[in-house]
Amino acid sequence: SFAYLTVKDRLPQILTKAIDTLHRHKSEFFEKHGEKGLEAEKKAISLLSKLRNELQTDKPIVPLVEKFVDTDLWNQYLEYQQSLLNESNGKPRWFLSPWLFVECYMYRRIHEAVIQSPPIDDFDIFKELKDQNFFESQESIIALCTHLQELMKTIEELDENQLKNEFFKVLQISLWGNKCDLSLSGGKTISQKTNLINSLEDLKPFILVNDMEHLWSLLSNCKKKREKASITRVDIVLDNSGFELVTDLVLADFLLSSKLATEIHFYGKTIPWFVSDTTLHDFNWMIEQLKHSNHKWVSKCGVDWENHIKMGRWVYLDHIFWTLPHEFSAMPQVAPDLYATLQKAHLILFKGDLNYRKLTGDRRWEFTIPFHEALNGFHPAPLCSIRTLKAEVQVGLQPGQGEQLTASVPNWLTIGKYGIFQFDGPL
């Protein structure tokens, strides 16, 4: 299965890259921290090498040892995984455990190796890969920011139909931005080299579930009913930083400017995660980069976006739940505060593949099982998954659709070529 190949090949590659990154920053650690920096680098490398060895030799999965805000929750989850095995199986192991669990566990262990190695315990092993993705996608970013700024000039004059078309365009930009995923490529750089806007028509046939109309009717109804004082809040649960994050912020800016929303809440990760996932540092860093761009429309986006944050129209939040191994249906028990926050949204957009796997419990569902059923009781507010497919889970397809795809493109579930807008909420 794709899960097996991920654990056997892709995860060790990512660990090797992480070790290599630490090694290459050796002199920087020495300049900053002297001998202590070198000792810390050695310690982190030895912990990551040990982790790679455990993975490759299918050792039992061991509890976390370093005290951190989520350590107890992780270790309880580990006990829960063990309780699912019968006595003869012993402990959960790398190749005999659910994929979602072991993949999340690896990234959490990478973080543990770093926090166990002060004074370099705040080092983001994946940062330079994320930055590289951003810099190599510059031309596409310029095209996007230019498109947005041109649109802003006329947005007030658009009739309802034109506005709807532009809304669908920025949604699709955000969808295809999700192709740039560094955990899928094993950390090899994959930047966005082409102008996405010109490709939208050609990419339409690859959208397997298209609930954009539901999103439009929900938000345009909110807009029509809204009094001057009331708010419409859209929450975006982010995925990758770099190019994809730019596409998400373009969508968020459009939602405000078109008055389809009055407030956007973004959710990112508290620690570096799945190579390219967005942290608060990535979010702020990127807005700074855009602001200081020498391209006028790119820099205008950076200035506008920083302003949205200052004015409280954009709010960035993180929560440890997003980097736990639990599926989202466990959120009311594990993170009731986060669930209560999400319940206040008018619409929640879940970006990317990991969020989809957690929404559906990463199970081997029949393709035709309704999305609502696969969510297993997780319904804080109307929600929509926006993802390109990179894992062997997809629900809510038409009868025969999945089988037809399998016959013509055997690996359609995992290549990032197909996308969905899958909505759950009152219609």
Secondary structure, 3 states (H helix, E strand, C coil): CHHHHHHHHHHHHHHHHHHHHHHHCHHHHHHHHCHHHHHHHHHHHHHHHHHHHHHHCCCECCCCCCCCCCHHHHHHHHHHHHHHCCHHHCCCEHHHCCHHHHHHHHHHHHHHHHHCCCCCCCCCCCHHHHHHHHHHCHHHHHHHHHHHHHHHHHHHHCCHHHHHHHHHHHHHHHHHHCCCCCCCCCCCCCCCCCCHHHHHHHHHHHEEEECHHHHHHHHHHHHHHCCCCCCCEEEEECCECCHHHHHHHHHHHHHHHCCCCCEEEEEEECCCCCCCECEHHHHHHHHHHHHCCCCHHHHHHHHHHHHHHHCCCEEEEECHHHHCCCCHHHHHHHCHHHHHHHCCCCEEEEECHHHHHHHCCCCCCCCCCCHHHHCCCCCCCCEEEEEECCCCCCCCCCCCHHHHHHHHCCCCCCCCCCEEEEEECCC
